Amino acid sequence: MSLSQSKAPITPVMARSRTLSGSLSRCPECGYVPPEKSIAPTLPSLRFEELSSSNDAPLDSERTALETAVREGEANLSSLPRRIAVVRETLKILLQEQTRTVKHITDAKVLLNPVRRLPADVLIDIFTACLPKHTDSLDAKSAPWVLSQVCAFWRQTALASTGLWAHIHLKMDLYANHTLCVFRLGTVLHRAGMHALEVNIMGRQDFSHHPVFAMILPTSVRWTFLDVVAPLHSFRLFNSISHQLPLLETLSIKVSSAHRSDIKLESNFVVYGFCQAPRLRELSLTQRLTSDMSFFPRLFAVPLETISCLYLVSTTSDVVSLLQSSRAKHMITIVITLVESERHVLPQQIEIPVIRHACLRNLYLADSAVGLLSRLRLPALQILLLSISKGSTLPTISEHTVPSLADLTIKCSRSVGRALANMLQWTPNLREMTLETALKSDALFIALGRSRDGILELVPHLETISLEGTALEFSDADRVIEDMVEARHVIAPGERQAALKEVRWISKKV
């Protein structure tokens, strides 16, 4: 637009505005347009205020103007109800049209939704991602049941995908209606076809005689994963599937309740249904009954010789029995929590012998279980995690405890500086160390930076230290750490030691 055009008069625009305003106020039925001039009395404002604030009568000329205003106003007012009704009806029609238009747009967008063009294999992947992890599989209001009720294509896809129905979660305490639950489980098993099954069974009450439990047991030949949370006596019926677990790879047993009489010497209660599982590699055992007698080794026959990963929450007696077993020699990873530590009482007081395990490479100990480390001899251990809450301290170890340790993580709510420095003198091959604790003094860092005859005294192969979760509660912490790093860099790396490559901590510098 040129400068000369920008100076055009604005009168036409104002005229258009008045025309537009008039068209909006035009009666759609008769075409009436109200006058632009106000029908208010044409008296000067001061005179109007003067008469309004007194009881004086208007002059004759003023009376004529006021009577004209009343007459014209009443005439205009008499036509307004009909015009308002017409406008309201017009507004109603327009609103209905708006609603229809919005619905048409929404319907069109639904039909254009990209999910309608998804191939079946992609749709199955989406269905699989929608599967809840812990929802009861017999609940018809959850996936995958609801996925088969959307449309014919979705139903066909869901029913054709046996894997959608192969993750079976049974919450036995919910199944009061036996007939309905048996029917739904039969439907799930039919839709799963011959697909391998992952089975979770949970119940607080004894369900060994429940028809749903009896119905799932014959499918054991297809189990690859089994997780059972149940009272001890509910496990007895698993004896009927002995030698029928050819595919089982992961087994989790959690005994929710048991009695001391069950583990007495005269008790003949034994669960041997899991003893023949040639592919079993991962085993989780949990029970919370405290006793001087072992629990799992006495009551459950499991193929320890095939296990590479063991998760154990039980008593010290169980830990000792399982670690001493000659059949447990192939275990690579063990995670141990003592049941007493979770109840905040002293650990079970039994004499713990020195136990040697030649193959173990990863060990995780929680709370009072960390005390077991001082009685272990683990020549192949590479990774060690110690998680310690109040009441426990770092164990005392020797040169024979973990001589090959390469990765150490310590999580502790109390200060472990000096105790950790004492431990590190027996871990010469350590390369990574992660600390989530409190350090009240600089003793650890001074020890890490100390050398003798050009050889670092502690962990000479250490390359990475993470202190991001550690509270440094001593003065000038940044300088102390920097001095330690510099001291280790000055020492020339060689076959017997390595340069420190990375230290991560939260600096207090502004």
MODAUR-V49283 format. One record per helix or strand of 3 or more residues. SS is the DSSP state (H for helix, E for strand). FROM is the first residue (numbers start at 0). TO is the last residue. If there is no record, write none. Layout:
ss->{SS;SS}
from->{FROM;FROM}
to->{TO;TO}
//
This chain:
ss->{H;H;H;H;H;H;H;H;H;E;H;H;E;H;E;H;E;H;E;H;H;E;H;H;E;H;E;H;E;E;H;E;H;E;H;E}
from->{4;10;44;59;113;119;145;151;161;166;171;177;196;210;222;231;249;259;281;295;303;308;315;325;332;338;361;366;382;406;416;431;442;463;476;501}
to->{6;24;51;110;116;129;148;159;164;170;173;191;201;221;230;240;256;262;285;298;305;313;323;327;337;341;365;374;387;414;423;438;448;465;489;503}
//
